[in-house]
Amino acid sequence: MIEGMELRGYAPSTIEGYVHAVAQLSGHYHRSPDRLAEREVRAYLLYLKGEKQVARGTFSVALGGIRFFYHQLLGRPWESLYVAKPRHEKRLPLVLSREEVWHILDQVTIEVYRVCLTTIYCCGLRLMEGARLQVPDVDSARGVLRVQGKRRKEREVPLPEATLDLLRAHWRTHRSPTWLFPRASRHRTPEAADTQDRGPITRDSVQSAFRRAVTKSGIHKRAHVHTLRHSYATHLLEDGVSLPLIQEYLGHSSPRTTAIYTHLTREIREAARDPVNRLMQRP
């Protein structure tokens, strides 16, 4: 399945999400997914919608992964896979205040997750964009972070000076030549760990660290890692940064916003620098 998606050029985050979705389906029935019948897959999709009431995005990823596995991989274009649709919902994204963001981040006890989540907030990143950051992605001279987003579309986002200092200090604890946030190693010294590419931290580990921090914080909001990205955009907007510039930082694309980007002046970009740097200032 992974090889099939790689050959089709799927993004690493999509591959991880789709594989996770099929693994959960298999775990639900305690059987290999290729041994399941259409009625069982249909029942599982109804379970996700009805009993679990998963969010629209979660259901979309699950449906996409299951469709790929049965149709593209096994050649089973079952009707149920195309009758099923994510429910239509128009909900405002949950946003944390600046105080709530920093209170939650202060509860993250493991450094690699705390620095990763801080970078996700201060640069407005998606979860896997943050987890898979590589050392060459940091352009310290220009104060920007190069990000590979959805559909392998690259963008640059401003990197607050304090976040850059945080990344440098964290890198000195592991000295990975590739990853800013490598997986934990059995080696105790950076010198020994440097000889092995351990890969980046995983989606599940970052999500788990954030959930634990939210619980410890006592903040009763259903916040997820993606909430940090929503909060980033809201805080910049409240600080006077123009909406088209924020859309550029987030990597959102549409003909309308793309046309506006071409007319952005250097003065507008420079005006956003101070508000971006203030993201790292604790209230």
C-alpha positions in Angstrom: 0.0 0.0 0.0 2.8 2.4 0.9 4.7 1.6 -2.3 1.5 2.2 -4.4 1.0 5.6 -2.8 4.6 6.6 -3.2 4.5 5.7 -6.9 1.5 7.9 -7.3 3.3 10.8 -5.6 1.2 11.0 -2.4 2.5 13.4 0.3 4.2 11.7 3.3 1.4 13.0 5.6 -1.3 11.6 3.3 0.5 8.2 3.2 0.8 8.1 7.0 -2.9 9.1 7.5 -4.2 6.5 5.0 -2.1 3.7 6.4 -3.2 4.6 9.9 -6.9 4.5 8.7 -6.6 1.0 7.3 -4.7 -0.2 10.4 -7.6 1.0 12.5 -10.1 -0.8 10.4 -8.0 -4.0 10.7 -7.8 -3.5 14.5 -11.5 -3.0 14.8 -12.2 -6.5 13.4 -8.9 -8.1 14.5 -8.4 -9.4 11.0 -6.3 -8.6 8.0 -8.1 -5.9 6.0 -7.9 -7.9 2.8 -10.1 -10.6 4.4 -13.0 -8.2 5.2 -16.2 -8.2 3.2 -18.0 -5.1 1.9 -20.7 -5.3 4.5 -18.1 -5.2 7.2 -16.4 -2.1 5.8 -19.8 -0.5 5.4 -20.6 -1.2 9.0 -17.3 0.2 10.1 -17.9 3.5 8.2 -21.3 3.7 9.8 -19.6 3.1 13.2 -17.3 6.0 12.6 -20.1 8.3 11.7 -22.7 7.1 14.2 -21.2 5.7 17.4 -17.8 7.5 17.3 -19.1 10.7 15.6 -15.6 11.5 14.3 -15.0 14.9 12.8 -15.4 15.5 9.1 -11.7 15.6 8.5 -11.1 12.4 10.4 -13.8 10.6 8.4 -12.4 12.0 5.1 -9.0 10.6 5.8 -10.4 7.2 6.9 -12.6 7.0 3.8 -9.7 8.0 1.5 -7.4 5.4 2.9 -10.0 2.7 2.8 -11.0 3.5 -0.8 -7.4 3.4 -1.9 -6.7 0.1 -0.2 -9.8 -1.7 -1.6 -10.2 0.0 -5.0 -6.7 0.9 -6.1 -4.8 -1.9 -4.4 -7.1 -4.8 -4.4 -9.3 -3.9 -7.3 -12.6 -4.0 -5.3 -14.6 -0.8 -6.4 -17.3 -1.5 -3.8 -20.4 0.8 -4.0 -20.3 1.5 -0.3 -17.0 3.2 -0.7 -18.5 5.8 -3.0 -21.9 6.1 -1.4 -20.3 7.1 1.8 -19.6 10.9 2.2 -18.2 13.1 5.0 -21.1 14.9 6.6 -21.4 18.6 5.7 -20.6 20.9 8.5 -19.9 24.5 8.9 -18.1 25.0 12.1 -15.8 27.8 13.3 -12.4 26.5 14.2 -11.5 26.4 17.9 -9.0 29.1 18.9 -6.9 29.4 22.0 -5.9 32.7 23.6 -2.2 33.6 23.8 -2.3 32.8 27.5 -3.9 29.4 26.9 -1.4 28.5 24.2 1.6 29.2 26.4 0.0 27.6 29.5 -0.5 24.4 27.5 3.0 24.4 25.9 4.5 24.8 29.4 2.9 21.5 30.4 4.8 19.6 27.7 7.6 17.9 29.7 9.6 16.2 26.9 11.7 18.8 25.1 11.5 17.5 21.5 7.7 17.7 21.6 7.6 21.1 23.4 10.0 22.7 20.8 8.1 21.1 17.9 4.7 22.2 19.2 6.1 25.7 19.8 7.4 25.9 16.3 4.0 24.7 14.9 2.3 27.5 16.7 4.8 30.3 16.0 5.0 29.4 12.3 1.4 28.3 11.7 2.3 24.8 10.6 0.3 21.6 10.1 1.3 18.8 12.4 3.3 16.8 9.9 4.9 20.0 8.4 6.3 20.6 11.9 7.3 17.0 12.7 9.1 16.5 9.4 11.2 19.7 9.4 14.7 19.2 8.3 17.9 21.1 9.3 18.3 22.7 5.8 14.7 24.1 6.0 15.9 26.8 8.4 17.2 29.8 6.6 18.6 31.8 9.6 20.1 34.5 7.4 16.7 35.5 6.0 14.7 34.6 9.1 12.4 32.2 7.3 11.4 28.5 7.4 10.9 26.6 4.2 7.9 24.3 4.5 6.7 21.5 2.2 3.0 21.6 2.5 0.1 19.7 0.9 0.6 18.4 -2.6 4.4 19.0 -2.2 3.8 22.7 -2.5 6.7 24.6 -0.9 6.3 27.9 0.9 8.3 30.2 3.2 7.0 31.4 6.6 8.6 34.0 8.9 10.6 32.4 11.7 10.5 34.4 14.9 14.0 35.1 16.3 13.2 33.6 19.6 12.0 30.4 17.9 15.2 30.2 15.9 17.2 30.4 19.2 15.0 27.6 20.6 15.6 25.4 17.5 19.4 26.0 17.7 19.5 25.1 21.4 17.4 22.0 20.8 19.5 20.9 17.8 22.6 20.9 20.0 21.0 18.2 22.2 20.9 15.7 19.4 22.9 17.1 16.4 21.0 15.1 13.8 22.4 16.0 10.4 18.9 15.7 8.9 16.0 16.2 11.2 15.1 19.0 13.5 13.0 16.7 15.6 14.4 13.2 15.4 12.9 10.2 17.1 14.3 9.2 20.5 17.5 7.1 20.3 18.8 4.4 22.6 22.2 6.2 22.4 22.8 8.5 25.3 25.3 10.9 23.7 24.7 13.2 20.7 28.0 12.0 19.2 26.8 8.4 19.1 23.4 9.2 17.9 24.7 11.3 15.1 25.9 8.3 13.1 22.3 7.0 12.6 19.3 8.5 10.8 16.4 7.7 13.1 13.7 9.5 11.2 11.5 12.2 12.5 9.0 12.0 15.4 5.7 10.5 14.5 2.2 12.1 14.2 0.8 10.0 17.1 3.6 10.9 19.5 3.1 14.6 18.9 -0.6 14.3 19.3 -0.3 12.3 22.5 2.1 14.9 24.0 -0.3 17.7 23.2 -3.3 15.8 24.6 -1.5 15.2 27.8 -0.5 18.8 28.1 -4.1 20.0 27.5 -5.3 17.7 30.2 -2.6 18.9 32.7 -3.3 22.5 31.9 -6.9 22.3 33.2 -8.1 24.1 30.1 -11.5 22.7 29.2 -11.4 23.1 25.4 -11.3 20.3 22.8 -8.0 21.6 21.5 -5.9 19.6 19.1 -2.5 20.2 17.6 -4.2 21.9 14.6 -5.8 24.3 17.0 -2.3 25.9 17.3 -2.4 26.7 13.6 -5.9 28.3 13.9 -4.7 30.3 16.9 -1.6 31.5 15.0 -3.7 32.9 12.2 -6.2 34.5 14.6 -3.5 36.1 16.7 -1.7 37.6 13.6 -5.0 38.9 12.3 -5.8 40.5 15.7 -2.3 42.1 15.6 -3.1 43.8 12.3 -1.4 41.5 9.7 -3.4 41.5 6.5 -5.5 38.5 5.7 -3.9 37.8 2.3 -0.5 37.6 3.9 -1.7 35.3 6.6 -3.2 33.0 3.9 0.2 33.0 2.2 1.9 32.0 5.4 -0.7 29.2 5.9 -0.2 27.8 2.4 -3.9 28.2 1.5 -4.4 28.5 -2.3 -7.2 29.8 -4.5 -7.2 31.9 -7.7 -8.4 34.9 -5.8 -5.8 34.8 -3.1 -3.0 33.9 -5.5 -3.8 37.0 -7.6 -3.6 39.2 -4.4 -0.2 37.7 -3.5 1.4 39.0 -6.7 0.5 42.6 -5.6 1.8 42.4 -2.1 4.5 45.0 -1.5 7.7 44.6 0.5 6.4 47.2 3.0 3.4 45.0 3.8 5.7 42.1 4.5 8.0 44.1 6.7 5.0 45.4 8.6 4.2 41.8 9.6 7.7 41.2 11.0 7.2 42.7 14.5 3.8 40.9 15.1 5.4 37.6 14.1 8.2 38.1 16.5 5.8 39.0 19.3 4.3 35.4 19.0 7.3 34.3 21.2 6.7 36.9 23.9 4.9 35.5 26.8 2.0 37.6 28.2 
